[in-house]
Amino acid sequence: MKRINKYISLLLATALLASCDKFDEINTDPDATTKVTSSLLATGLLLDITSSSASKSFIYDELLAKQMAWGESMEDYQYNVFGRSGFGGYTTLINAQKMVESVSDDNVNAYDGLAHFIKAYKIFYMSMEMGDLPYEEALQGELGLVRPKYNTQKEVMNFILSDLETAYELFRQLRFDGDPILGGSISKWKKATTAFQLKVLMHLSKKESDADLKVKERFARIVASGSLMESNEDNLQMKYADKANTVYPFHNTNTKHAGYAMLSTMLIDKFKATGDIRMFYYAKPAKAKLNEGVTADSWDAYIGTDPSLPFEQIEKAYATEQYSGFNARYTDYPSGEPVVRLGYAEQNFILAEAAVRGWISGDASAYYKKAIRAHMEFIASNTPDEEVYHHGHPITEEAIAAFLETPAIQLSGEKEADIEKILTQRYLASFMQHPYDVYYDYRRTGYPVLPINPATNRNTMNDRLPMRWMYPKSESDYNLEHQNEALERQFGGVDDVNKLMWILQ
């Protein structure tokens, strides 16, 4: 009986396929294209690297970086639980290949430049998560190579830097279509590429003496000859608007989770220590303080929460409203603020750190203050001048100038202390921005010092944060030989979240 049913099914499938061929012929519009255009693929790729989830995952990096605690439940990242990452970035890169193949005009260089940039961007962040990755043999599935070997992380970083150099050289045309982020402006794409090159090289700071990578020399050459970002107008960022499907990810029409956010002592206490009025733009006053008669413009109305406390204490603070949550500009203002992936402020923090390390001859303090100013101007320009958003402490030119002269934030000329100050200010400016970059900088430098409580830390090594994510299970299922080879080379054969990848050694 099963054999008869099998034959009947086969006949039905054959008939269906035949009818589908005719159906496709009838329903094909002779005036419409049947190919996906390069501009359409470019749009998808750029949205892929700049869009943010409107779910709770939007703030996971803030929990990991201890910029907030969470009042709803015991979140893994708040208590340092890591799992597996994924290789989904390679799927994106297939579309980058197709984008270049589908270019039908003489503007192929610009799209090819974008493809190299996207490839470097996606694989850089995957490598920062896990370590060694396929690079040379990746993306060759159509040629039958479905189990690629892993390159060492050093080789991966070298390939990334090479791809970014190629991207910079290929960005020669006037502009390209399908770019909702930078409008296809080649000059802005050159600046973004330069900013990303500097970012990658700074993440290689532990390898500054490597004779093959020539980190310091490359950095200095790019600064001297590359196109640096000149203002916030050059930011590679996603802008939001008061329109359907384009509002800020944590606006109250997108998510019901925002009310559980509790801003950390790492933000509130540092803002208070230096009189930094950005606190009034990040946070809202604690209801318990308002109930006591403290006004919203008072520094005393703001309470930070130590995210390393036992959850029952955090839960109690949440229930009694002894905490500061999100400012209304994150939850009630539809445009929110742009979410930056590569930015002018960040670039200047990187330049400041490079100057302190002796990689370039520029004035570290000047770069550092440019970065702080750029971030304060970014907030002011993307926030309505209304009491509810700044609680009587608007960011003005006078306020910026005064803050930049605050004694507590000045660089001293002592290398390690200055790096800590630069990384601390970069940390403060990263709130709800640059996903996971704060964690990567902490992992690289140890700054700023994050609260780690051995009594609540759920990492297997309870005195530290995990150092990496594990490889996806799909690799052990389908590419076990090469994954095991990479694990043996890096970590003695163990896929462990506490092992140090090459870039951190």
C-alpha positions, 0 to 999 in steps of 0.5 A: 500500500505504501508503494502505491501511495508513493507512486500516486504522490510522485504522479501528483508532484509531476503534474503539479510541477508541469502546471507550475511551469505554465502558471509561471509563464502566464503570471510573468509580467513581461515588463518587470525585471526578474532579477534582483538589482544591485541597488536593492541588494545594497539596501538590504545589506546596509539595513542589516548592519545598521538596524536594531531589534525592537525587542529586549535584545536591543539592550542586552549589550547594556546589561553585559556592560553593566550600564543598566540592571533589569527589574523584570527577571534575572537576565543572563547578560546582567549576571554574565552567562554566555552561550553560543553565537552564530554564523548568520553573517556569512548568509549576509555576505552571499548577498554582497557577492550577488550585489556585485555580480548584478551591477549592470552599469559602469558603477561596479567599483562603488558596489564592489567597495561596499561589498568589501566593507560589508565583508570586513564588518561582518567577519570582524564582529563574528571573529570578535565574538568567537576567535578563528573563523573561515575566511579564505575558504568561506562563501564558496558553497556554490563551488562545492566547498561547504566545509571551509577551513578556519583561518587563524584570528591573526590571518582574519584580522589581516584579511579584514584590514586588506579588504578595508584598504581595497574598499577605500580604493574602490570608492571612487565613483560619485555615488551609488544607488540603494543607500538609505544610510549615507545616500551613496556618498562616496566621500562619506563612505571613505570616511566610514571606511577610515573610521572602521580601519582605525577601530579595528587597529585599536582593537589590536592594541595588544598586538602593537609589536607584531612585525607582520601586522604593523599596527602602529605604522598602519594606524599612523599612515591612515591618520596621515593620509585617510579621509577622517570623519569631520563631524557628526554628519559623517556618522554611519548611523540609523536615523528614526522618525515619527512614521510607521515602522520607523520609530526608535526601537525602544519607543513604547509603541515598539516594546513594552519592556522599557519600563524594566530598565534601571540605570546603573551606578556605572552611569549615574554615579560617574555623571554625578562625580563630574557634574555631567548633565548628560545624566539628565538626558539619559535618566528619569528621576526616581519616583521614590525621590519625587514622592519625597518632594525632591524636584526632577532638576535635582541631582539627588533625584537620580538613583543608580542601581548596582547591576551585580547585586542579588536579583532579590535586592534589585527586584526590591529596588524596582518594586519600591521605585528606588531607581532611575529608568529611561529618560522619556526621549528613549520611550516617548519621543518617536525619533529617539536618537540615531543609533550609531555604528561608526561615529565621529565621537568614537573616532576621536576617542580612538585617536586620543587613545592612539596619541596616549599610546604614542602611535600618532603625534597628535594632542591626546587632550584635544582629540579627547575633548573633541570626542566629548563635545561631539557626543554632547552636541549629538545628544542636543541636536537629536533631542527637543529642547523640552523640560521632560527630556533634560529636566532643566539642564539643557546642553548648550554651548556654555554647558559644553564649554564648562564641562570640558574644563571640569578638573576631574575629567582632564588628562594628566599625561600619565599613560595608564590613567589617561587611557582609563579616563578616555575609555571611561568617557567613551563608555559613558558616550556609548549608552544605547549606541555601538552594540557590544563595543564597550564590552570589547574595549573592557575586555581589551583594556579592563576599563572602566572597572566593572562591578563583578560580584563573585556571589552573584556572578553566574560565569563558571569563573566567578571573579570575571566576565566571560571572554568569548562566545562559543561556536554555533552548534551547526559547525559541530554538526556539519564542519566538525573536523575544521572546528576541532582543528581551530579549537585545538589550535586556540584553546586546547580543544575546548570551546570555553567562554573563558578562554582568551582568543589570540587578539586578547593574548 
